[in-house]
Amino acid sequence: MIIGKNIKKQYGSLEVLKGVDLHIQASEVVSIVGSSGAGKTTLLTILGTLDRPTSGEILFNNVNITSLNEKKLAAFRNQHIGFVFQFHHLLPEFTALENICIPAFINKTSKKEAELKAYELLDLLGLKQRADHKPSELSGGEQQRVAVARALVNNPKVIFADEPSGNLDSENAHNLHQLFFKLRDELKQTIVVVTHNETLANMADRKLIMKDGAIL
C-alpha cells in the first residue's frame, strides 16, 4: 500500500535520513524502533505527509504523494491518514465527541454523519458513556483512546503513531497496544508505530530497526 523509495532528509548539512526504502502492506501493524536520533520520527512525519523529503518518492496506493502541491497534500492527509501522538493533543474546550468529529468537519462531513461515526467509534473503544466529557474529565488512557477515535473518524487507510503509549502507565499502555491489534483484526486497519516499548514493537507483524538514518 505504501512504498518508500530512497527517502532522504537533510536539515542544512545534517543528513537525518540516508536513503530509506520500505513498503507497508495493507492491514498490517509495523513497528519502527531504534535509538534516539536514528531518524524514526522524521521518517514517520515524512510518510505521514507532515514533512517533505529532501529527495526520494513515496507511493500511496500508486499515487506519488511527493509530487502533490500543499493544498492537494492537505486534502490527501485528511482523507487517508490518521495520527496518534505521545500527547493526545485534544482540544480542552471540546467534549470527547466534538474532538473526534473535528477531522470529519474539516472533510466537510455533515454534523449528523460525523457524530454517528464518532458514537460508533466511542462504542468500539469502550467510551460511549464518556462522549460528553471534556479531556480534563478523562483519565490518561481514556484521552488517548479518544485520540485514536479521532484518528479513525475519516476511515483512513493508515494510522501513524509516534510513541503512542509513551505517556501512559503500564496498564493503560497494555490496553492501547491491544486496541491497535483489535483495529487491525476488526477494521483491517493499517498501523505504523514508532516506539521505544519493546513489548509493542515485538507484537507487531513486522519490526523495522533504524540506525543512523537507515533501516538495518
N, C-alpha and C positions, 0 to 999 in steps of 0.2 A: 504493500500500500504506500509506503514511503521509501524512497531511495535517495540517499545522500551520496554525491559524487565529488570526491576530492575537496571537501569543505575546508577552507582556510579562513582564519580570522586574525587580523593584526590590529593592535592599538598602538599607533606610532611604530616604533621599532620592536615592540613586544609581540611575538608570534604566539598567540594563545592556542589556536587550532592549526595543526600542521598537515592538513590533507586527510580528512576523515572520510572514510567510505563506510556506509552502513545501509541496512534495509530493515524495515519494520513490517511484519506481516499483519494482516487484519486479525482482530480478536486474539491478540497475544499480549501478555504482560512482559515488558522488557525493563530490566533494571540497569542503570548505569552507575558504576562505582569507581572509586579511585581517591587518592589523597587530595587534600585541599590544593587548589591551583592546577589540577590536572586538566581543566577545561570542561568539566561536566556541565555546569550551569550555562556556560557560554554556548555549548552545543545545544542544550535544551532550548534556550531562548532563540537560537537561530532556526532550529527545527520548528519551533512554535511561531515563527514569523515575527517575534518581538524585536529581533535584530536581524541585520543582513550580513551575510558572509562577505569577506573581502574578495573571495573568488570561490568557484565551485557551483554546483547545482543541487537543488532539492526538487524531486519529482513527487507529487502527491496525487495518487491515482492518475498518473501520467500527465498531470498539469505541472509545468515548470513554474513553481511559485516564486522563484528568484527573479523572474522576468516581469512580475506584476508591479504596476505602479502602486503608490501608497494607498490610494482610495480602494482599488480592487483588492489589495492585500488585506486591508482592514475588514472588508466585507467577507473575504475568504476566511479570515481568522474567526470572525463572529459566527459564521455558519458551520465551520468544520472542526474547530479546535476548542477544547476546554482546558482550563488551567486550575491547578490546585497548588498553592504555595505553602511554605512553612507557617507563615502567619496568614490567617484566614482572609484578611482584608475585607471583612463585612462592613457595610456602612452602618454606623451605630444608631442613626436616627430612624432606620427602617426595620420592619419586622423580618423574621426569617423568610416568610412567604414573599415579601416585597424584594428582599435581597436576591432571592432565587430568580425572580421574574425579570430583573434588570437586563440581562443579556437578550432575553426574548423581546423585550420592548425595543431595544436597540435594533433588533432584527425585524421590527415592525409587525410583530405578532400581536394579535388582538389581546386586550386585557383578559377577556373570558378564557381564551385558549391558553394564554400564558399561565394563568392561575390554576387552570385544570391540570396542566402538565406539572406545575410546581407542587400541587397537592399529591399527585401520583408519586412524585419523587420523595416527598416527605414521608409518605406512607411506606414506600420501598425501603427507606433508610431508617425507619422506626422513629420518625419525628413528627408524625401527623398532629399530635397534641401540642406541639411547640410552634405551630405555624404563626401565631400572633405574638410570639415573644420576640423581644429585641435582643441583639447579641449579648448585652450586659446581663440578661436573664438566663443565658445558656451556659452550660459547662464548656470547657475547652474542647472536649470530644464532640459535643453537640454542635459547637460553632464550626468545627472542621467538617462535619457531615453536611451542614448547610452549605459550606463552600463547595463540597463535592456535588451537591444537588444543583447549585448554581452553574457549575461546570458542565452539567449534563442537560440543562434545560433546552438547549437548541439541538439536541440529538447529535453531538459532534462525532466525527469519525474517530477522533483520538483525544485522549486526555494526557496532557503533560503535567507531571507532578514533580515539584522541586522540594526535597526534604519534607514531604507532607506530614510525617509523624515526628519531626524534629522538635516540636514544641509541646508534645503530648507525653503524659506519664505512660508507663509500660502497658497498663490495661487498655487505655484509650488507643495507644499505638497499635496494639494487637487487634483491636476491633476495627480500626481503619484498614489495616492490612487485609483482614478477612473480607472487608467490604469491597476492596479492589477486585478480588477474585470472584466474589458474588456478581459484580458488574460484568466481568468477563463471561461468566457462565450463563447469566440470565439475560443480559442485554447484548452479548457478543462485543463488548466494549474493548477497544484497543487502549492500552495504558503504557506510557513510557515514564519511568520514575527514576529521578536522581536521588540516591540515598546513601547515608553512612550506616544505616541499620542493616546489619549482616543478615538478620532473620528475614527481613523483607526482600533483600537482594537475592537471597538463596531460594526464596519461594517462587521467584519469577520464572517464566517459561525459558527466558534466556538472560544471562548476565553479561554485560559488556564492561570490560575493565579498561579504564583510561589511565594513561600516564604521559605526562609532558606533552599534552595536546594531541595525542593519538590514541586509537583503540588498539590494545595489545592483541 
